[in-house]
Amino acid sequence: MARVHNFSAGPAAMPLAVLEKARAEMLDLADSGMSVMELSHRSREFQAIIDGAESGIRRLLGVSDNYAVLFLQGGASLQFAMIPMNLRRPGKSADYVDTGSWASKAIKEAKLTGAAKVLWSGKGDNYTKIPKAEELKISPDAEYLHICSNETIGGIRWMQFPETKVPLIADMSSEIFSRPVDVNKFGLIYAGAQKNLGPSGLAVVIIRKDLVERTAGSVPVFMRYSTHVNSGSLYNTPNTWAVYMVKLVCEWVESNGGVAAFEKKSGEKAALLYDLIDGSEFWRSPVEKESRSVMNVVWRLSKEELEEEFVKQAKEAGFIGLKGHRSVGGIRASIYNAVTLESVEALAAFMKDFEQKNG
């Protein structure tokens, strides 16, 4: 079996050990005689799975009992709408920071149902940096402050999170489990699973329980956080396969040293690529050094034709997913937790060879 070097932004690489365990249990999960995809979501067997996934997230991120952990459908995109519908009370406004494509989509969605104030936007600088603390004038009466902690497309991230007295909301889809975070500093954290948590089709939401009570009675029942908190994420049939895979990923992260260990590994992998990019005039990073992501490394070449040739040759050599997002172009390597150091070393070697032949 030939496995490629997968640098896709999402759905992204999955840990090989997790895939192998899922394959072994595909037809018969825990002597049930069924696949996890055939189990009733009301069964004792599946309850053990969803409980295991929740407890794994709680241990890895240090989530206290003051927070609920939810497994919801609709991905992070549905959260763009659910957050303002649930947490912004009638007549109130919320603050947003526009750091890129995903933050701007959240802003657009929020404005459909109420007031949303954009405190800072990086659009004028092509989303190449994160704002400094002094640039954020947070409204004292804001219902919450929303940020995207890591922008997958632009390759930028918040090194330090804003200090705020209003609830801090963070889209952590593309960096969750890549570094320790103090969950207690957040009102709500959400993440699409298809990058560091598991397969596509699932979003994990970590919400402070007191915020659940804000929801107005006019919000549709399915769109209320309280509905899913009170039902243990089993109000309707969940994506049982994705929940099962999140449980396996949590076990894999724990068995490999936990989130702190992956923070170190992520830094090592990112440094390999950034050092190569910065050490040559052949490659160019458009992102300010202080704002660079360690999950999504983006770079450019002198001509688009040369970028296309690089991506073409890389694919032929077994490096998949390196084409930059269609909205910005360029080259992007997503080096999530499941992407091994060996894959990044192989990519760096390929880059050096390409530069030698084309520089």
N, C-alpha and C positions, 0 to 999 in steps of 0.2 A: 504494500500500500504506500503510495507516494503522497505525502502531505506537503502542501505548499506553505510558503511563508506568508501568512495572512495579516496584512496591515489595513484591513477595511475598517471604516469608521463606525459601522453598525448597520445591520447585524455584524458582529465582530467575532474574532477568534474566541473559541471556548477552550478551557483547559483540557488537554488530551486525557488526563486521568478521569475527569468528570464524564467525558464522552464515552470512555471505555466502561465506566461503571454503569452508565445509563444503558449502554448496549447490552451489558450482561444481564440487566434487570428488565430489559424491554418486554419480554414475553411473560415473565413471571416475577412480580414484585413481592418480595418477602413471603414467598410460598402462598401467595393469594391465588395463583393460577391465572392471573390477569396482568395486563400491562397497566401502568399508572393511568394511561389514557382511557382505560375501560372501567376504572374504579368509580363508584358513586362518590360525588363530592360530599355526601352526607355520611359516608362510611367511617368506621373507626380507623381503618387503614389510612384514609386520606387525611383525617383529622390529625393523625400523628405526623404526617408529612408537613402540613401547613403550620402546625405547632413547632416542628423542627426548624422550618425556614424562619419563622419569627424569632425563635430563641437564638438562632445563629446570628441574625442581624443584630439583635440586642447585645449579644456578647461581643461581637466584633466592633461595634460602634459605641458601646457603653450606653445603650438606650435605657433610661430609667422607667419606672412604672408610671411616671407622669405623662408618658407619651404612649400613643397607640401606634401600632405598626400595621399597615394595611396593604393588601395585594389587590390592585385594581386593574381593570382593562382600560383601553384607550390610550395607553402610553403616556409619555410626558405631555403630549399635545392636549389631551383632555384636561390635564391639570391646569393648563393655561386659563381655561374657562372655570373650572371648579373652584380654584382658589379665590378669585374675586367674588364669585357667586356665594361662597360660604363665609368668607372672612371679612368682606367689606360690607358693612351694614348700610342700610338705606340712608342716602344723603351724605355719606362719608366718602373720603378719597384714600387712595393708596399710592405709595411712592415706588417708582421703578428706576432701574439703572439699565441703560441701553448699551450693552457691550458687544452685540453681534446679532447674528441671524436669529438665534433661539430666544434671546432676551427681547428682541423686537417683535417676534411673534407673540410672546406672552403679553407684551404691551398692547398690541393690536387687539388681542382677544379681550383683555380687561376693559378697554375703552368701549367695547360693544355694550356693556352692561352697567357702566357707571364711570365715575371720575378716576383717572389715573394720571399722576404727575410724573413726568420724566425729569429726574434730578440732574442727569448727566448723560450725554450721548457721545459715543466714539465714532459715529458715522462719518463725521467730517475728516477723520484721520484714517478712514478705511478699517476701523475696528482693529487697531494694532496695539492697543494698550488698555490697561485697567486704570480707572481714576484713582487719584490720590485721596486720602481721607479728607483733606481740607477742601476738596472739590465737591463733596457731598453735603448739601444743606438739607438734612432730613427734617421733614415736617413733624413737629412735636405731636400733632393730632392725627397723623397718618394711621390708617388701620394696620398697615404693615409696610415693610420695605422688601421688595423682590429683587433678587439678583440671579444671574446664571453663573455658577461658580467656575465653570470651565466651558469655553465656547469651542465646540468641536470643529467648526468650519474655519474660524480665524486662528485657532491655535493659541488662545490666550486664557489665563486663569487668574483668579484672585489669590495672591500669595497670603494676604491677611484679610480676614473678613471684617466688614464694617461693624463698628461699635454703635449700638443703637438701643434706645429704650423701647422702641416699638418692636413688635414681633418681626424677626428676620426670616424671610422665606427664601429658600435656595433650590434652584434646579441643579442637582448634582449628577445628572444622567451620565455624563462622560468621565466622571472622576471618583464616584463613590467607591469605597474600599481601597483607594489608592493612597490615602493619607489619613491619619487620625484626625477626627474633628470633635469638638466639644458640642455635642448635640444640645446641651442645655442652653446654648447661646442662640438657638434657633426656635422659631415658633413652628415651622414646618420645613421638612426636607423631602424632596421627591426625586425620583430617578426612573427613567425608562430602563428596563432590565438588559437591553440588548448590547451592552458594552462591557460592563464589569460584573454584572449580577447574574446573567443567564441569557436565555433566548428572547427573541422579540415577542410582543404580545402581552406584556405585563409592565405595570408601573408599581414601584414600592413607594408608599407615602408614610412618613414618620411625622405625626402631628401631636402637638401638645394638647392634652385633653380638654383644658379649659377653653381653647379656641373652638372646639366642636360646637359649643353652645351658641355661637354667634349666628348660626345659619337662620335666615328668615324662612317663615313658613311657606313663602311663595316658590322656593326652590324645589324643583322636581325631586321626588323621593329618591330616585336612583342617583341623583347628583349631590346628595347630601352626605357629608362625611359621617354624620351620626348614624346614618343607615348602615354603613359598612363597619363602623366601630361596634355597634350594637349586635351585629350579626357575625362578628369575627371574620369579615371578608367573605362570607358565604351567603349573602343576600340572594345572589343568583349563582348560576354555575360559573365558577372561575376558570381561568386557564390552568387546569390541573397539571398539565405537563410542565408549564413554565414555573409554577410554584415548586414542583418537585426538583427541577433543575437548579433553582435558586438555593434550595436546601443543600444540594450536592456541592454547589459552588462555595457556600458558606463553610462546609466541612473541609473543602480543599484549601481555602484561605487559612482556616485555623490550623490545619495540619502543616502548613508551610510558614508558620510563624506569625500569622495574624496581619492586621493592616499595617502596623509599624514596619514589619519586614518588607512588605510590598512597597511602602514609601521609599525605602532604601533601594530596592531593585528598580523602581521606576526612575529614580534619580540617576542611577548608573546607565540605564538604557538611553535615557534622554541625553545625557552628557556625551555619549558616543556620537550621536548624530549632530548635536549642536557644536561640539568641538570641531567636527569635520567641516560643517558648514561655515563656521566662523574663521576657520584656518585657511580658507581659500577664497579667492575672488571669483571663482567659477560658480559657487553657490551663493545665494543671498536669502537671509531670513528677513521677512517684512515686519516681524514682531519685536517690540522693545524687549530687551533682555529681562527687565524686571517683571515682565508680564507673561513670559513664555510658559506655555503648557508643557507638562511632562507626559501627558497622555496623547496629545495630537501635535506632532511636529510638522510645521509647514515651511516650505521654502520655494524659491523661484530660481530659474535660470535666465540667461540673457535674452532668449527668444522663446516664444511659445512653441515653435517648431521643434526646438531642442528638448523642451519639456515633454512634448508628445513622443519624441523618439526615446527619451529616457523611460517613460512609462511603458512604451511598447517593448523595449528590450528587457526591462525588468520583469514584465509579465512572462515573456518567453523563458526567462531564467528562473521562474517560480516565485516571483514576488508579486503578490496580488493586492489590489486596493490602494495603489499609490497615487492615482489620479486625484487632484484636488477637487473640491466640491464645484459643481457646475456654475455656481454663482460667483466664484472668485478665481477659478482656474488654479494653475500652479501644481505643486506636488505636496502630498500629505501622507505621513506615516502615522497611523494610530497604533500606539504601543501600549495597549491596555494590559492588565495583569496577566492575561493568558498568553500574551506574546512573549516568547522566551528571549533571554539574553543572546542565545545562539542565533536566533533569527535576526536580531538587530545587528549583531556582529557581521552576519552574512550580508545584510543590506549595506552596511558601511563599506565592506570590502568591494561590493558591486559598484557603489558610488565612486570609490577611488579608481577603479578600473575604467569606469565610464568617463571620468574626468581626464584620465591619462590619454584616452583615445580621442576625446572631443574638446579638451581644453586648449 
